[in-house]
Amino acid sequence: MPQPTNKLTQFWQELKRRKVFRVIAMYAATAFILLELVDIVAPSLGLPTWTLNLVIVLLCVGFPIAVLFSWIFDVTPEGLKKTEPVKTVKEQETHSEPIKRKLRVGDVIIAVLIVVVVILAYPKIFKKDKVADLEKSIAVLPFINDSEDKGNEYFINGTMEAILNNLAKIEDLRVVSRTSVLQYRDNPKPMKEIAKEMDVSYILEGSGQKYGNNVKLTLQLIDGVNDKHV
C-alpha cells in the first residue's frame, strides 16, 4: 500500500512541475546580465549614479511577480496557458516515467544556469576587493647612490625612508615596509617579479646624488603588472 505523500515533498514536486525553479534560475541569470550591462553602459551614456540602484529595486519588485506568474501560468507550444491542477493519482502513475524524465532534464537545465550565474558573479563579488587592494598598494625600492662618495649613501637612504614614511600616511594606501624591500638592494629582480612577490601594483624606484648644496634626485613610478613607467 503506497505511503501518503509528505506535504512538503508534494509542494516541492509541485514547484518543479510548474517550473518555478526554472523561472527563478532564468530570472537570476537575466538580472545579473542586466546589472552588468547597466554598470558598463550607464557611465558612457551619462546616466545618473542612482540608475543602477533603480534597476536593482525594479528587479527585486519583479522577482515575486515572476515567481507568481510561473506558478499560475505555463508557456506551451500553443501559447500562454493557465497551469492545470494536479492530476489524479491514477493518471500520475500512468505517466510517471515520462514526467520523471522531463523533471530530470529540467533539473539539469536549472543546475547549469545556476553554475553559469555563480561563475559570472564570482569575479565580481570575490575578486573585486582584491583588485581594488592591488590598485592601492606600492613598494618603494632602496634608492641607488649615483655618487662615488659612500657618505652620500646615508643621504640617499634617508631620502628613501622619508618618502616611504610620507606614503605610509596616505589613507587606504598599502605601503610595503622598508625591511621587506631591503632584500632587493643587492638582489635586483624584474619589476613584475618584485610586484608579484610583494603583492603590489606599483613600484617606486629612485636614485640620487648630492653635490655640495645641490641635490639631484630621479624617481620612477612603475606599473608592476605591465612593467611600464607611469
C-alpha atoms as one frame of an Amber mdcrd trajectory, in Angstrom:
protein
   0.000   0.000   0.000   1.559   3.331  -1.020   2.549   5.684   1.788   0.844
   9.099   1.935   2.944  11.757   0.300   4.572  14.239   2.653   3.069  17.708
   2.207   6.476  19.349   1.920   7.590  16.822  -0.690   4.325  17.267  -2.550
   4.773  21.047  -2.539   8.373  20.643  -3.757   7.231  18.422  -6.621   4.506
  20.905  -7.486   7.060  23.725  -7.663   9.112  21.673 -10.104   6.047  20.668
 -12.109   5.074  24.308 -12.502   8.692  25.150 -13.492   9.046  27.697 -10.682
  12.692  26.788 -10.031  13.500  27.125 -13.714  11.958  30.600 -13.786  13.918
  31.610 -10.668  17.197  30.468 -12.234  16.464  32.202 -15.533  15.371  35.376
 -13.729  18.579  35.405 -11.674  20.747  34.922 -14.770  18.884  37.623 -16.696
  19.040  40.020 -13.740  22.779  39.528 -13.378  23.404  40.151 -17.081  21.185
  43.250 -16.979  23.039  44.653 -13.955  26.384  44.063 -15.647  25.131  45.810
 -18.788  23.838  48.820 -16.847  27.084  49.035 -14.869  29.084  49.178 -18.116
  26.804  51.350 -20.253  25.484  53.853 -17.669  28.704  55.940 -17.334  29.200
  56.259 -21.104  25.567  57.345 -21.577  25.831  59.914 -18.808  23.065  58.290
 -16.758  22.723  59.382 -13.109  24.573  57.409 -10.441  21.321  56.096  -8.959
  20.408  54.280 -12.188  21.945  51.001 -11.019  20.112  51.225  -7.680  16.839
  51.831  -9.525  17.382  48.745 -11.682  18.111  46.666  -8.560  14.882  47.860
  -6.917  12.858  47.087 -10.058  14.391  43.616 -10.285  13.567  42.948  -6.619
   9.966  44.053  -7.196   9.703  41.955 -10.344  11.040  38.780  -8.717   7.912
  37.788  -6.719   5.766  38.749  -9.715   7.769  36.398 -11.952   7.513  33.583
  -9.389   3.749  34.070  -9.018   3.346  34.226 -12.793   5.259  30.941 -13.211
   3.027  29.291 -10.591  -0.223  30.330 -12.267   0.682  30.146 -15.956   2.682
  27.868 -18.201   4.283  28.585 -21.562   3.305  25.902 -24.081   3.756  25.481
 -27.846   0.145  26.628 -28.153   0.888  29.800 -26.196   0.379  31.011 -22.640
  -1.988  28.791 -20.669  -3.097  28.523 -17.090  -1.320  25.655 -15.335  -3.593
  22.677 -14.852  -4.118  21.373 -11.281  -2.523  18.135 -10.144  -3.994  15.176
 -11.984  -5.477  12.124 -10.348  -3.214   9.504  -8.773  -4.119   7.049 -11.490
  -3.073   9.438 -14.249   0.152  10.247 -12.413   1.046   6.567 -12.142   0.280
   6.040 -15.828   2.583   8.855 -16.921   5.144   8.631 -14.110   8.122   7.677
 -16.295   7.796  10.465 -18.894   7.252  13.018 -16.115  10.336  11.837 -14.236
  12.488  12.060 -17.352  11.194  15.543 -18.042  11.916  16.656 -14.489  15.462
  15.322 -14.678  16.137  17.354 -17.808  14.631  20.404 -16.139  16.819  19.895
 -13.085  19.921  19.746 -15.277  18.942  22.975 -17.035  18.395  24.698 -13.692
  21.720  23.436 -12.335  23.593  24.642 -15.427  22.005  28.098 -15.198  22.908
  28.373 -11.522  26.510  27.339 -12.223  26.770  29.919 -15.018  25.469  32.681
 -12.742  27.908  31.690  -9.977  30.845  31.645 -12.408  29.909  35.063 -13.783
  29.284  36.536 -10.346  32.410  35.151  -8.654  34.916  37.657 -10.094  32.531
  40.498  -9.400  31.951  39.566  -5.780  35.194  37.983  -4.583  37.934  39.376
  -6.826  36.857  42.973  -6.955  38.177  43.684  -3.457  41.469  42.012  -4.348
  41.890  44.178  -7.459  40.977  47.312  -5.539  43.539  46.406  -2.875  46.237
  45.924  -5.510  45.453  49.293  -7.085  46.183  50.970  -3.743  49.487  49.272
  -2.963  53.091  50.288  -3.541  56.622  49.161  -2.740  59.483  51.668  -2.500
  62.727  50.005  -3.556  66.065  51.035  -1.994  67.395  54.085  -3.826  70.649
  53.881  -5.771  73.588  56.104  -4.878  74.808  57.645  -8.149  77.788  59.246
  -6.447  81.141  57.597  -5.818  81.088  59.166  -2.378  79.979  56.460   0.060
  78.938  59.129   2.522  76.270  60.144   0.046  74.588  56.773   0.599  73.300
  57.875   4.013  71.606  60.856   2.408  70.017  58.669  -0.304  68.771  56.128
   2.246  67.341  58.913   4.395  65.523  60.363   1.395  64.066  56.959   0.540
  62.841  56.456   4.114  61.315  59.938   4.224  59.345  59.258   1.025  58.260
  55.839   2.307  57.085  57.288   5.635  55.079  60.015   3.902  53.436  57.490
   1.580  52.506  55.376   4.603  50.498  58.319   5.962  48.143  58.211   2.976
  44.873  56.602   3.973  43.857  53.437   2.078  47.333  53.110   0.537  49.172
  49.930   1.493  52.928  50.531   1.613  55.377  47.644   1.912  57.746  48.051
   4.847  61.368  49.108   4.388  62.619  45.835   5.866  60.749  43.804   3.254
  62.206  45.688   0.277  65.825  45.840   1.504  66.412  42.376   0.033  66.317
  43.913  -3.455  69.235  46.279  -2.813  71.847  43.643  -3.629  69.494  41.222
  -5.354  67.747  43.076  -8.197  64.891  41.317  -9.987  62.456  42.130 -12.818
  59.732  44.553 -11.759  56.949  42.085 -12.500  58.569  39.514 -10.248  59.048
  42.021  -7.424  55.446  43.207  -7.742  54.236  39.615  -7.561  56.401  38.771
  -4.545  55.378  41.942  -2.696  51.748  41.653  -3.860  51.621  45.275  -5.042
  50.541  47.022  -8.221  53.081  49.866  -8.218  56.789  50.129  -7.538  58.744
  53.301  -6.853  62.456  53.239  -7.612  64.904  56.088  -7.431  68.485  57.258
  -7.493  70.264  60.406  -6.464  73.439  62.226  -5.613  74.471  65.333  -3.723
  76.994  67.958  -4.848  77.610  70.396  -2.040  74.268  72.106  -1.532  72.814
  70.740  -4.771  70.770  67.557  -4.888  69.797  65.549  -7.950  67.062  63.011
  -7.350  65.446  60.800 -10.002  62.226  58.921  -9.244  60.365  56.440 -11.420
  56.895  55.080 -10.714  56.395  51.724 -12.414  53.258  49.724 -13.068  54.272
  46.367 -11.621  51.619  44.458 -13.542  52.657  45.692 -17.007  56.251  46.701
 -16.178  55.712  50.158 -17.675  56.525  53.641 -16.440  53.519  55.595 -15.255
